[in-house]
């Protein structure tokens, strides 16, 4: 009779541990889902930043070229 009670207590203990581990797993899965969302946002922002940086470089090059071109025209007029 005592061994049956002992076995029942062991089963109960294991069941409690399982419930605890399942709760921990759920918490970790939520954190992981949140991290995935954050990582995706980061990826999108990084991509946007890279595009804006390229755009900025192109505009800067155009500006330099047009400034140089204007200076050349002014020099030609002075000649």
PDB file with one MODEL, atoms N, CA, C and O in Angstrom:
MODEL        1
ATOM      1  N   UNK A   1       0.829  -1.199   0.000  1.00  0.00           N
ATOM      2  CA  UNK A   1       0.000   0.000   0.000  1.00  0.00           C
ATOM      3  C   UNK A   1       0.874   1.265   0.000  1.00  0.00           C
ATOM      4  O   UNK A   1       0.583   2.231  -0.706  1.00  0.00           O
ATOM      5  N   UNK A   2       1.940   1.242   0.798  1.00  0.00           N
ATOM      6  CA  UNK A   2       2.823   2.397   0.859  1.00  0.00           C
ATOM      7  C   UNK A   2       3.546   2.622  -0.466  1.00  0.00           C
ATOM      8  O   UNK A   2       3.763   3.765  -0.869  1.00  0.00           O
ATOM      9  N   UNK A   3       3.914   1.553  -1.133  1.00  0.00           N
ATOM     10  CA  UNK A   3       4.618   1.700  -2.402  1.00  0.00           C
ATOM     11  C   UNK A   3       3.699   2.301  -3.471  1.00  0.00           C
ATOM     12  O   UNK A   3       4.159   3.045  -4.337  1.00  0.00           O
ATOM     13  N   UNK A   4       2.401   1.978  -3.412  1.00  0.00           N
ATOM     14  CA  UNK A   4       1.453   2.567  -4.362  1.00  0.00           C
ATOM     15  C   UNK A   4       1.338   4.077  -4.099  1.00  0.00           C
ATOM     16  O   UNK A   4       1.310   4.876  -5.035  1.00  0.00           O
ATOM     17  N   UNK A   5       1.273   4.452  -2.822  1.00  0.00           N
ATOM     18  CA  UNK A   5       1.210   5.869  -2.465  1.00  0.00           C
ATOM     19  C   UNK A   5       2.492   6.590  -2.885  1.00  0.00           C
ATOM     20  O   UNK A   5       2.455   7.727  -3.355  1.00  0.00           O
ATOM     21  N   UNK A   6       3.608   5.916  -2.709  1.00  0.00           N
ATOM     22  CA  UNK A   6       4.892   6.492  -3.107  1.00  0.00           C
ATOM     23  C   UNK A   6       4.924   6.705  -4.617  1.00  0.00           C
ATOM     24  O   UNK A   6       5.363   7.747  -5.105  1.00  0.00           O
ATOM     25  N   UNK A   7       4.451   5.696  -5.343  1.00  0.00           N
ATOM     26  CA  UNK A   7       4.413   5.800  -6.812  1.00  0.00           C
ATOM     27  C   UNK A   7       3.481   6.929  -7.249  1.00  0.00           C
ATOM     28  O   UNK A   7       3.799   7.678  -8.172  1.00  0.00           O
ATOM     29  N   UNK A   8       2.334   7.049  -6.588  1.00  0.00           N
ATOM     30  CA  UNK A   8       1.388   8.117  -6.914  1.00  0.00           C
ATOM     31  C   UNK A   8       2.017   9.491  -6.660  1.00  0.00           C
ATOM     32  O   UNK A   8       1.839  10.422  -7.446  1.00  0.00           O
ATOM     33  N   UNK A   9       2.753   9.602  -5.554  1.00  0.00           N
ATOM     34  CA  UNK A   9       3.431  10.868  -5.248  1.00  0.00           C
ATOM     35  C   UNK A   9       4.492  11.172  -6.303  1.00  0.00           C
ATOM     36  O   UNK A   9       4.643  12.319  -6.723  1.00  0.00           O
ATOM     37  N   UNK A  10       5.225  10.149  -6.730  1.00  0.00           N
ATOM     38  CA  UNK A  10       6.242  10.332  -7.775  1.00  0.00           C
ATOM     39  C   UNK A  10       5.598  10.804  -9.076  1.00  0.00           C
ATOM     40  O   UNK A  10       6.112  11.703  -9.743  1.00  0.00           O
ATOM     41  N   UNK A  11       4.465  10.188  -9.432  1.00  0.00           N
ATOM     42  CA  UNK A  11       3.747  10.577 -10.643  1.00  0.00           C
ATOM     43  C   UNK A  11       3.286  12.023 -10.524  1.00  0.00           C
ATOM     44  O   UNK A  11       3.396  12.801 -11.471  1.00  0.00           O
ATOM     45  N   UNK A  12       2.765  12.377  -9.339  1.00  0.00           N
ATOM     46  CA  UNK A  12       2.313  13.748  -9.115  1.00  0.00           C
ATOM     47  C   UNK A  12       3.486  14.733  -9.238  1.00  0.00           C
ATOM     48  O   UNK A  12       3.355  15.791  -9.853  1.00  0.00           O
ATOM     49  N   UNK A  13       4.621  14.374  -8.651  1.00  0.00           N
ATOM     50  CA  UNK A  13       5.812  15.227  -8.716  1.00  0.00           C
ATOM     51  C   UNK A  13       6.270  15.417 -10.167  1.00  0.00           C
ATOM     52  O   UNK A  13       6.570  16.529 -10.598  1.00  0.00           O
ATOM     53  N   UNK A  14       6.315  14.324 -10.892  1.00  0.00           N
ATOM     54  CA  UNK A  14       6.729  14.385 -12.301  1.00  0.00           C
ATOM     55  C   UNK A  14       5.746  15.242 -13.097  1.00  0.00           C
ATOM     56  O   UNK A  14       6.151  16.025 -13.956  1.00  0.00           O
ATOM     57  N   UNK A  15       4.467  15.092 -12.811  1.00  0.00           N
ATOM     58  CA  UNK A  15       3.430  15.874 -13.492  1.00  0.00           C
ATOM     59  C   UNK A  15       3.614  17.374 -13.210  1.00  0.00           C
ATOM     60  O   UNK A  15       3.478  18.200 -14.113  1.00  0.00           O
ATOM     61  N   UNK A  16       3.922  17.713 -11.960  1.00  0.00           N
ATOM     62  CA  UNK A  16       4.159  19.117 -11.595  1.00  0.00           C
ATOM     63  C   UNK A  16       5.384  19.671 -12.320  1.00  0.00           C
ATOM     64  O   UNK A  16       5.366  20.792 -12.828  1.00  0.00           O
ATOM     65  N   UNK A  17       6.457  18.859 -12.361  1.00  0.00           N
ATOM     66  CA  UNK A  17       7.667  19.287 -13.064  1.00  0.00           C
ATOM     67  C   UNK A  17       7.365  19.513 -14.549  1.00  0.00           C
ATOM     68  O   UNK A  17       7.844  20.472 -15.156  1.00  0.00           O
ATOM     69  N   UNK A  18       6.571  18.623 -15.112  1.00  0.00           N
ATOM     70  CA  UNK A  18       6.190  18.749 -16.524  1.00  0.00           C
ATOM     71  C   UNK A  18       5.423  20.046 -16.757  1.00  0.00           C
ATOM     72  O   UNK A  18       5.694  20.759 -17.723  1.00  0.00           O
ATOM     73  N   UNK A  19       4.471  20.359 -15.884  1.00  0.00           N
ATOM     74  CA  UNK A  19       3.698  21.589 -16.020  1.00  0.00           C
ATOM     75  C   UNK A  19       4.613  22.815 -15.935  1.00  0.00           C
ATOM     76  O   UNK A  19       4.447  23.778 -16.684  1.00  0.00           O
ATOM     77  N   UNK A  20       5.576  22.765 -15.017  1.00  0.00           N
ATOM     78  CA  UNK A  20       6.530  23.866 -14.872  1.00  0.00           C
ATOM     79  C   UNK A  20       7.360  24.034 -16.140  1.00  0.00           C
ATOM     80  O   UNK A  20       7.549  25.148 -16.628  1.00  0.00           O
ATOM     81  N   UNK A  21       7.852  22.921 -16.665  1.00  0.00           N
ATOM     82  CA  UNK A  21       8.681  22.964 -17.875  1.00  0.00           C
ATOM     83  C   UNK A  21       7.860  23.440 -19.083  1.00  0.00           C
ATOM     84  O   UNK A  21       8.369  24.166 -19.937  1.00  0.00           O
ATOM     85  N   UNK A  22       6.597  23.030 -19.147  1.00  0.00           N
ATOM     86  CA  UNK A  22       5.733  23.478 -20.246  1.00  0.00           C
ATOM     87  C   UNK A  22       5.508  24.986 -20.170  1.00  0.00           C
ATOM     88  O   UNK A  22       5.487  25.669 -21.194  1.00  0.00           O
ATOM     89  N   UNK A  23       5.342  25.499 -18.957  1.00  0.00           N
ATOM     90  CA  UNK A  23       5.171  26.948 -18.773  1.00  0.00           C
ATOM     91  C   UNK A  23       6.440  27.688 -19.185  1.00  0.00           C
ATOM     92  O   UNK A  23       6.367  28.733 -19.831  1.00  0.00           O
ATOM     93  N   UNK A  24       7.606  27.148 -18.815  1.00  0.00           N
ATOM     94  CA  UNK A  24       8.887  27.744 -19.209  1.00  0.00           C
ATOM     95  C   UNK A  24       9.029  27.740 -20.730  1.00  0.00           C
ATOM     96  O   UNK A  24       9.468  28.721 -21.329  1.00  0.00           O
ATOM     97  N   UNK A  25       8.652  26.627 -21.339  1.00  0.00           N
ATOM     98  CA  UNK A  25       8.738  26.512 -22.796  1.00  0.00           C
ATOM     99  C   UNK A  25       7.842  27.544 -23.474  1.00  0.00           C
ATOM    100  O   UNK A  25       8.251  28.172 -24.451  1.00  0.00           O
ATOM    101  N   UNK A  26       6.632  27.724 -22.968  1.00  0.00           N
ATOM    102  CA  UNK A  26       5.712  28.724 -23.532  1.00  0.00           C
ATOM    103  C   UNK A  26       6.311  30.124 -23.440  1.00  0.00           C
ATOM    104  O   UNK A  26       6.224  30.910 -24.384  1.00  0.00           O
ATOM    105  N   UNK A  27       6.921  30.426 -22.295  1.00  0.00           N
ATOM    106  CA  UNK A  27       7.538  31.738 -22.098  1.00  0.00           C
ATOM    107  C   UNK A  27       8.680  31.937 -23.100  1.00  0.00           C
ATOM    108  O   UNK A  27       8.797  33.003 -23.706  1.00  0.00           O
ATOM    109  N   UNK A  28       9.506  30.930 -23.271  1.00  0.00           N
ATOM    110  CA  UNK A  28      10.629  31.006 -24.205  1.00  0.00           C
ATOM    111  C   UNK A  28      10.131  31.146 -25.639  1.00  0.00           C
ATOM    112  O   UNK A  28      10.702  31.900 -26.427  1.00  0.00           O
ATOM    113  N   UNK A  29       9.064  30.420 -25.977  1.00  0.00           N
ATOM    114  CA  UNK A  29       8.504  30.522 -27.327  1.00  0.00           C
ATOM    115  C   UNK A  29       7.969  31.928 -27.593  1.00  0.00           C
ATOM    116  O   UNK A  29       8.118  32.447 -28.700  1.00  0.00           O
ATOM    117  N   UNK A  30       7.350  32.546 -26.592  1.00  0.00           N
ATOM    118  CA  UNK A  30       6.866  33.927 -26.736  1.00  0.00           C
ATOM    119  C   UNK A  30       8.036  34.882 -26.959  1.00  0.00           C
ATOM    120  O   UNK A  30       7.986  35.753 -27.827  1.00  0.00           O
ATOM    121  N   UNK A  31       9.096  34.702 -26.155  1.00  0.00           N
ATOM    122  CA  UNK A  31      10.282  35.545 -26.294  1.00  0.00           C
ATOM    123  C   UNK A  31      10.893  35.382 -27.677  1.00  0.00           C
ATOM    124  O   UNK A  31      11.303  36.362 -28.299  1.00  0.00           O
ATOM    125  N   UNK A  32      10.955  34.145 -28.158  1.00  0.00           N
ATOM    126  CA  UNK A  32      11.509  33.865 -29.475  1.00  0.00           C
ATOM    127  C   UNK A  32      10.683  34.536 -30.574  1.00  0.00           C
ATOM    128  O   UNK A  32      11.238  35.111 -31.510  1.00  0.00           O
ATOM    129  N   UNK A  33       9.363  34.459 -30.458  1.00  0.00           N
ATOM    130  CA  UNK A  33       8.478  35.106 -31.431  1.00  0.00           C
ATOM    131  C   UNK A  33       8.711  36.609 -31.428  1.00  0.00           C
ATOM    132  O   UNK A  33       8.750  37.236 -32.486  1.00  0.00           O
ATOM    133  N   UNK A  34       8.866  37.184 -30.249  1.00  0.00           N
ATOM    134  CA  UNK A  34       9.127  38.619 -30.129  1.00  0.00           C
ATOM    135  C   UNK A  34      10.469  38.981 -30.760  1.00  0.00           C
ATOM    136  O   UNK A  34      10.582  39.995 -31.449  1.00  0.00           O
ATOM    137  N   UNK A  35      11.480  38.152 -30.525  1.00  0.00           N
ATOM    138  CA  UNK A  35      12.799  38.391 -31.116  1.00  0.00           C
ATOM    139  C   UNK A  35      12.752  38.299 -32.638  1.00  0.00           C
ATOM    140  O   UNK A  35      13.431  39.058 -33.329  1.00  0.00           O
ATOM    141  N   UNK A  36      11.957  37.375 -33.158  1.00  0.00           N
ATOM    142  CA  UNK A  36      11.826  37.240 -34.614  1.00  0.00           C
ATOM    143  C   UNK A  36      11.222  38.505 -35.214  1.00  0.00           C
ATOM    144  O   UNK A  36      11.659  38.974 -36.265  1.00  0.00           O
ATOM    145  N   UNK A  37      10.212  39.055 -34.536  1.00  0.00           N
ATOM    146  CA  UNK A  37       9.573  40.294 -35.004  1.00  0.00           C
ATOM    147  C   UNK A  37      10.593  41.431 -34.976  1.00  0.00           C
ATOM    148  O   UNK A  37      10.696  42.208 -35.926  1.00  0.00           O
ATOM    149  N   UNK A  38      11.342  41.521 -33.883  1.00  0.00           N
ATOM    150  CA  UNK A  38      12.357  42.567 -33.752  1.00  0.00           C
ATOM    151  C   UNK A  38      13.431  42.419 -34.831  1.00  0.00           C
ATOM    152  O   UNK A  38      13.865  43.408 -35.422  1.00  0.00           O
ATOM    153  N   UNK A  39      13.853  41.192 -35.083  1.00  0.00           N
ATOM    154  CA  UNK A  39      14.870  40.939 -36.105  1.00  0.00           C
ATOM    155  C   UNK A  39      14.361  41.342 -37.489  1.00  0.00           C
ATOM    156  O   UNK A  39      15.113  41.897 -38.291  1.00  0.00           O
ATOM    157  N   UNK A  40      13.103  41.067 -37.767  1.00  0.00           N
ATOM    158  CA  UNK A  40      12.520  41.430 -39.064  1.00  0.00           C
ATOM    159  C   UNK A  40      12.441  42.951 -39.201  1.00  0.00           C
ATOM    160  O   UNK A  40      12.741  43.497 -40.263  1.00  0.00           O
ATOM    161  N   UNK A  41      12.037  43.637 -38.122  1.00  0.00           N
ATOM    162  CA  UNK A  41      11.999  45.103 -38.148  1.00  0.00           C
ATOM    163  C   UNK A  41      13.400  45.659 -38.401  1.00  0.00           C
ATOM    164  O   UNK A  41      13.580  46.582 -39.196  1.00  0.00           O
ATOM    165  N   UNK A  42      14.389  45.084 -37.715  1.00  0.00           N
ATOM    166  CA  UNK A  42      15.774  45.526 -37.894  1.00  0.00           C
ATOM    167  C   UNK A  42      16.215  45.334 -39.341  1.00  0.00           C
ATOM    168  O   UNK A  42      16.839  46.216 -39.932  1.00  0.00           O
ATOM    169  N   UNK A  43      15.886  44.178 -39.902  1.00  0.00           N
ATOM    170  CA  UNK A  43      16.276  43.880 -41.284  1.00  0.00           C
ATOM    171  C   UNK A  43      15.665  44.906 -42.243  1.00  0.00           C
ATOM    172  O   UNK A  43      16.334  45.400 -43.151  1.00  0.00           O
ATOM    173  N   UNK A  44      14.386  45.216 -42.027  1.00  0.00           N
ATOM    174  CA  UNK A  44      13.709  46.188 -42.884  1.00  0.00           C
ATOM    175  C   UNK A  44      14.333  47.580 -42.742  1.00  0.00           C
ATOM    176  O   UNK A  44      14.583  48.259 -43.738  1.00  0.00           O
ATOM    177  N   UNK A  45      14.581  47.997 -41.506  1.00  0.00           N
ATOM    178  CA  UNK A  45      15.177  49.315 -41.281  1.00  0.00           C
ATOM    179  C   UNK A  45      16.582  49.402 -41.866  1.00  0.00           C
ATOM    180  O   UNK A  45      16.969  50.428 -42.425  1.00  0.00           O
ATOM    181  N   UNK A  46      17.337  48.322 -41.732  1.00  0.00           N
ATOM    182  CA  UNK A  46      18.694  48.301 -42.284  1.00  0.00           C
ATOM    183  C   UNK A  46      18.644  48.427 -43.807  1.00  0.00           C
ATOM    184  O   UNK A  46      19.440  49.146 -44.411  1.00  0.00           O
ATOM    185  N   UNK A  47      17.697  47.716 -44.410  1.00  0.00           N
ATOM    186  CA  UNK A  47      17.537  47.778 -45.860  1.00  0.00           C
ATOM    187  C   UNK A  47      17.162  49.200 -46.294  1.00  0.00           C
ATOM    188  O   UNK A  47      17.703  49.717 -47.271  1.00  0.00           O
ATOM    189  N   UNK A  48      16.236  49.824 -45.564  1.00  0.00           N
ATOM    190  CA  UNK A  48      15.843  51.201 -45.874  1.00  0.00           C
ATOM    191  C   UNK A  48      17.034  52.148 -45.727  1.00  0.00           C
ATOM    192  O   UNK A  48      17.251  53.019 -46.569  1.00  0.00           O
ATOM    193  N   UNK A  49      17.803  51.970 -44.654  1.00  0.00           N
ATOM    194  CA  UNK A  49      18.971  52.808 -44.419  1.00  0.00           C
ATOM    195  C   UNK A  49      19.975  52.665 -45.551  1.00  0.00           C
ATOM    196  O   UNK A  49      20.524  53.659 -46.027  1.00  0.00           O
ATOM    197  N   UNK A  50      20.222  51.413 -45.991  1.00  0.00           N
ATOM    198  CA  UNK A  50      21.160  51.182 -47.085  1.00  0.00           C
ATOM    199  C   UNK A  50      20.689  51.867 -48.366  1.00  0.00           C
ATOM    200  O   UNK A  50      21.490  52.451 -49.095  1.00  0.00           O
ATOM    201  N   UNK A  51      19.378  51.792 -48.636  1.00  0.00           N
ATOM    202  CA  UNK A  51      18.843  52.442 -49.825  1.00  0.00           C
ATOM    203  C   UNK A  51      18.999  53.960 -49.732  1.00  0.00           C
ATOM    204  O   UNK A  51      19.389  54.609 -50.703  1.00  0.00           O
ATOM    205  N   UNK A  52      18.691  54.524 -48.560  1.00  0.00           N
ATOM    206  CA  UNK A  52      18.821  55.971 -48.368  1.00  0.00           C
ATOM    207  C   UNK A  52      20.287  56.398 -48.479  1.00  0.00           C
ATOM    208  O   UNK A  52      20.586  57.462 -49.021  1.00  0.00           O
ATOM    209  N   UNK A  53      21.188  55.577 -47.970  1.00  0.00           N
ATOM    210  CA  UNK A  53      22.613  55.893 -48.054  1.00  0.00           C
ATOM    211  C   UNK A  53      23.065  55.929 -49.508  1.00  0.00           C
ATOM    212  O   UNK A  53      23.789  56.835 -49.920  1.00  0.00           O
ATOM    213  N   UNK A  54      22.632  54.936 -50.283  1.00  0.00           N
ATOM    214  CA  UNK A  54      22.967  54.909 -51.718  1.00  0.00           C
ATOM    215  C   UNK A  54      22.395  56.137 -52.412  1.00  0.00           C
ATOM    216  O   UNK A  54      23.071  56.778 -53.216  1.00  0.00           O
ATOM    217  N   UNK A  55      21.152  56.457 -52.095  1.00  0.00           N
ATOM    218  CA  UNK A  55      20.483  57.622 -52.675  1.00  0.00           C
ATOM    219  C   UNK A  55      21.267  58.894 -52.349  1.00  0.00           C
ATOM    220  O   UNK A  55      21.477  59.746 -53.211  1.00  0.00           O
ATOM    221  N   UNK A  56      21.690  59.004 -51.103  1.00  0.00           N
ATOM    222  CA  UNK A  56      22.450  60.165 -50.657  1.00  0.00           C
ATOM    223  C   UNK A  56      23.776  60.272 -51.413  1.00  0.00           C
ATOM    224  O   UNK A  56      24.163  61.360 -51.841  1.00  0.00           O
ATOM    225  N   UNK A  57      24.467  59.148 -51.575  1.00  0.00           N
ATOM    226  CA  UNK A  57      25.735  59.144 -52.311  1.00  0.00           C
ATOM    227  C   UNK A  57      25.527  59.571 -53.764  1.00  0.00           C
ATOM    228  O   UNK A  57      26.320  60.338 -54.309  1.00  0.00           O
ATOM    229  N   UNK A  58      24.459  59.071 -54.387  1.00  0.00           N
ATOM    230  CA  UNK A  58      24.170  59.452 -55.775  1.00  0.00           C
ATOM    231  C   UNK A  58      23.892  60.950 -55.884  1.00  0.00           C
ATOM    232  O   UNK A  58      24.390  61.618 -56.790  1.00  0.00           O
ATOM    233  N   UNK A  59      23.094  61.468 -54.956  1.00  0.00           N
ATOM    234  CA  UNK A  59      22.785  62.898 -54.971  1.00  0.00           C
ATOM    235  C   UNK A  59      24.043  63.739 -54.749  1.00  0.00           C
ATOM    236  O   UNK A  59      24.219  64.782 -55.379  1.00  0.00           O
ATOM    237  N   UNK A  60      24.907  63.285 -53.861  1.00  0.00           N
ATOM    238  CA  UNK A  60      26.146  64.004 -53.589  1.00  0.00           C
ATOM    239  C   UNK A  60      27.025  64.034 -54.847  1.00  0.00           C
ATOM    240  O   UNK A  60      27.618  65.061 -55.179  1.00  0.00           O
ATOM    241  N   UNK A  61      27.096  62.902 -55.531  1.00  0.00           N
ATOM    242  CA  UNK A  61      27.884  62.823 -56.762  1.00  0.00           C
ATOM    243  C   UNK A  61      27.308  63.768 -57.804  1.00  0.00           C
ATOM    244  O   UNK A  61      28.049  64.493 -58.467  1.00  0.00           O
ATOM    245  N   UNK A  62      25.995  63.761 -57.949  1.00  0.00           N
ATOM    246  CA  UNK A  62      25.342  64.662 -58.913  1.00  0.00           C
ATOM    247  C   UNK A  62      25.627  66.121 -58.567  1.00  0.00           C
ATOM    248  O   UNK A  62      25.928  66.936 -59.440  1.00  0.00           O
ATOM    249  N   UNK A  63      25.527  66.429 -57.283  1.00  0.00           N
ATOM    250  CA  UNK A  63      25.798  67.800 -56.826  1.00  0.00           C
ATOM    251  C   UNK A  63      27.224  68.213 -57.166  1.00  0.00           C
ATOM    252  O   UNK A  63      27.458  69.306 -57.681  1.00  0.00           O
ATOM    253  N   UNK A  64      28.167  67.336 -56.877  1.00  0.00           N
ATOM    254  CA  UNK A  64      29.577  67.640 -57.158  1.00  0.00           C
ATOM    255  C   UNK A  64      29.784  67.828 -58.661  1.00  0.00           C
ATOM    256  O   UNK A  64      30.490  68.739 -59.094  1.00  0.00           O
ATOM    257  N   UNK A  65      29.158  66.952 -59.447  1.00  0.00           N
ATOM    258  CA  UNK A  65      29.307  67.045 -60.898  1.00  0.00           C
ATOM    259  C   UNK A  65      28.705  68.345 -61.421  1.00  0.00           C
ATOM    260  O   UNK A  65      29.297  69.013 -62.269  1.00  0.00           O
ATOM    261  N   UNK A  66      27.521  68.704 -60.910  1.00  0.00           N
ATOM    262  CA  UNK A  66      26.888  69.923 -61.403  1.00  0.00           C
ATOM    263  C   UNK A  66      27.676  71.160 -60.943  1.00  0.00           C
ATOM    264  O   UNK A  66      27.778  72.136 -61.688  1.00  0.00           O
ATOM    265  N   UNK A  67      28.226  71.127 -59.739  1.00  0.00           N
ATOM    266  CA  UNK A  67      29.040  72.239 -59.252  1.00  0.00           C
ATOM    267  C   UNK A  67      30.297  72.371 -60.106  1.00  0.00           C
ATOM    268  O   UNK A  67      30.700  73.474 -60.473  1.00  0.00           O
ATOM    269  N   UNK A  68      30.903  71.239 -60.411  1.00  0.00           N
ATOM    270  CA  UNK A  68      32.101  71.244 -61.248  1.00  0.00           C
ATOM    271  C   UNK A  68      31.752  71.768 -62.643  1.00  0.00           C
ATOM    272  O   UNK A  68      32.486  72.575 -63.213  1.00  0.00           O
ATOM    273  N   UNK A  69      30.644  71.309 -63.175  1.00  0.00           N
ATOM    274  CA  UNK A  69      30.193  71.725 -64.502  1.00  0.00           C
ATOM    275  C   UNK A  69      29.945  73.241 -64.533  1.00  0.00           C
ATOM    276  O   UNK A  69      30.312  73.918 -65.493  1.00  0.00           O
ATOM    277  N   UNK A  70      29.318  73.759 -63.472  1.00  0.00           N
ATOM    278  CA  UNK A  70      29.031  75.199 -63.393  1.00  0.00           C
ATOM    279  C   UNK A  70      30.340  75.992 -63.344  1.00  0.00           C
ATOM    280  O   UNK A  70      30.475  77.029 -63.993  1.00  0.00           O
ATOM    281  N   UNK A  71      31.299  75.487 -62.564  1.00  0.00           N
ATOM    282  CA  UNK A  71      32.601  76.160 -62.487  1.00  0.00           C
ATOM    283  C   UNK A  71      33.294  76.166 -63.847  1.00  0.00           C
ATOM    284  O   UNK A  71      33.915  77.156 -64.234  1.00  0.00           O
ATOM    285  N   UNK A  72      33.182  75.058 -64.562  1.00  0.00           N
ATOM    286  CA  UNK A  72      33.792  74.963 -65.894  1.00  0.00           C
ATOM    287  C   UNK A  72      33.156  75.991 -66.838  1.00  0.00           C
ATOM    288  O   UNK A  72      33.861  76.648 -67.604  1.00  0.00           O
ATOM    289  N   UNK A  73      31.834  76.128 -66.784  1.00  0.00           N
ATOM    290  CA  UNK A  73      31.140  77.097 -67.627  1.00  0.00           C
ATOM    291  C   UNK A  73      31.593  78.514 -67.292  1.00  0.00           C
ATOM    292  O   UNK A  73      31.810  79.331 -68.187  1.00  0.00           O
ATOM    293  N   UNK A  74      31.737  78.803 -65.990  1.00  0.00           N
ATOM    294  CA  UNK A  74      32.174  80.140 -65.571  1.00  0.00           C
ATOM    295  C   UNK A  74      33.591  80.415 -66.050  1.00  0.00           C
ATOM    296  O   UNK A  74      33.914  81.525 -66.474  1.00  0.00           O
ATOM    297  N   UNK A  75      34.434  79.384 -65.976  1.00  0.00           N
ATOM    298  CA  UNK A  75      35.816  79.538 -66.472  1.00  0.00           C
ATOM    299  C   UNK A  75      35.817  79.796 -67.965  1.00  0.00           C
ATOM    300  O   UNK A  75      36.562  80.646 -68.452  1.00  0.00           O
ATOM    301  N   UNK A  76      34.983  79.065 -68.695  1.00  0.00           N
ATOM    302  CA  UNK A  76      34.907  79.246 -70.156  1.00  0.00           C
ATOM    303  C   UNK A  76      34.469  80.653 -70.508  1.00  0.00           C
ATOM    304  O   UNK A  76      34.967  81.247 -71.464  1.00  0.00           O
ATOM    305  N   UNK A  77      33.530  81.188 -69.726  1.00  0.00           N
ATOM    306  CA  UNK A  77      33.045  82.556 -69.975  1.00  0.00           C
ATOM    307  C   UNK A  77      34.176  83.545 -69.743  1.00  0.00           C
ATOM    308  O   UNK A  77      34.321  84.506 -70.499  1.00  0.00           O
ATOM    309  N   UNK A  78      34.986  83.322 -68.701  1.00  0.00           N
ATOM    310  CA  UNK A  78      36.081  84.223 -68.380  1.00  0.00           C
ATOM    311  C   UNK A  78      37.195  84.168 -69.419  1.00  0.00           C
ATOM    312  O   UNK A  78      37.938  85.138 -69.575  1.00  0.00           O
ATOM    313  N   UNK A  79      37.320  83.083 -70.111  1.00  0.00           N
ATOM    314  CA  UNK A  79      38.403  82.944 -71.104  1.00  0.00           C
ATOM    315  C   UNK A  79      38.186  83.776 -72.289  1.00  0.00           C
ATOM    316  O   UNK A  79      39.006  83.768 -73.207  1.00  0.00           O
TER     317      UNK A  79
ENDMDL
END
